[in-house]
Amino acid sequence: MTNDRPNKKITRVGADDGTPSTVPPATPKSGVPFLASKESKAKAKQLRLFAFLAWLVAIGLQAYAIFGVLFQAPVNMTLLIILIVVILALALTGSSLWKKANRLDPASEKDKVKFFIQNQLGAIMGVLAFLPLVILIFTNKDLSGKQKGIVGSIAVVALLIAGIAGIDFDPPSIEQYTEETAMVEALNAGYNNVFWSPSGTRYHIYSDCSYIDSERTVEIFEGTVAKARELKNINELCSRCRSRAMREKDISEEDLADTMKNILETVEE
């Protein structure tokens, strides 16, 4: 692991032992499956609770929109549209909190059903928050065709936004975290330590990598692979750092593949 540091403020995240960023963390034991910390699990639990509360309120408002507005003649169109917007905001909030919780405490890919439900629950709840309302809008006899077209279109668009926004197209998993960490450890002398910038989409092994050590970067963050995923949803190693580490440590693609295979086989045992 390099000790070079650019003239940037480097902030270590996730270190609660007071260790300065100039001192690398203790070398971890390679081949250990990723396990969320107690702190991460507690945060994830809290975020999931808030997500469920947001979804429950959204579904409650949907019930009010149906029984308190839609089934009352004449239908208050303005109030119905306002409720749709509020329900959408709550659904999106719940999905965002749920995704962040999953990054803190990911599921295992081994249980396919649980993995799917945990990672795509935001999309499921987003659809449930609107589907009954959409159906009842288009089947309501008290609404004219024009009214159905206006409020129905708004409700359908809201349903699509909530459903699509709730989908996790790159769901985190224990296996993914373990593999990503193994890659960094294999290239970084056993250290699970990376760097990233506030606007970056890749994490880096070297703090002086030109991609982050630039005039545009004021602050660089340092932490584990899991922290990079948790805080910035970054799950890919910088290609330049990867090539540099392989060159400096004289590691071939075959050597790296064998090292990764050995680490992951240890995890699966």
DANORFEN-V781672 format. One record per backbone hydrogen bond with DSSP energy under -0.5 kcal/mol. NH is the residue of the N-H (numbers start at 0). CO is the residue of the C=O. Records with the same first field share a line. If there is no record, write none. Layout:
# DANORFEN-V781672
NH=CO + CO
This chain:
# DANORFEN-V781672
7=5
8=217
9=7
10=8 + 219
11=9
12=221
15=13
22=19
23=21
27=189
29=27
31=28
32=30
40=36
41=37
42=38
43=39
44=40
45=41
46=42
47=43
48=44
49=45
50=46
51=47
52=48
53=49
54=50
55=51
56=52
57=53
58=54
59=55
60=56
61=57
62=58
63=59
64=60
65=61
66=62
67=63
68=63
69=64
70=65
71=68
72=70
76=74
79=75
80=76
81=77
82=78
83=79
84=80
85=81
86=82
87=83
88=84
89=85
90=86
91=87
92=88
93=89
94=90
95=91
96=92
97=93
98=94
99=95
100=96
101=97
102=98
103=99
104=100
106=171
110=107
111=109
114=110
115=111
116=112
117=113
118=114
119=115
120=116
122=165
123=119
124=120
125=121
126=122
127=123
128=124
129=126
130=126
133=129
134=130
135=131
136=132
137=133
138=134
139=136
142=139
147=143
148=144
149=145
150=146
151=146 + 147
152=148
153=149
154=150
155=151
156=152
157=153
158=154
159=155
160=156
161=157
162=158
163=159
164=160
165=161
166=162 + 163
168=166
170=167
173=106
176=172
177=173
178=174
179=175
180=176
181=177
182=178
183=179
184=180
185=181
186=182
187=183
189=184
190=187
192=190
193=222
194=203
195=220
197=218
199=196
202=235
203=194
208=205
211=208
212=208
213=211
216=213
217=215
219=8
220=195
221=10
222=193
227=223
228=224
229=225
230=226
231=227
232=228
233=227
234=232
237=202
241=237
242=238
243=239
244=240
245=241
246=242
247=243
248=244
249=246
250=245
251=249
255=251
256=252
257=253
258=254
259=255
260=256
261=257
262=258
263=259
264=260
265=261
266=262
267=263
268=264
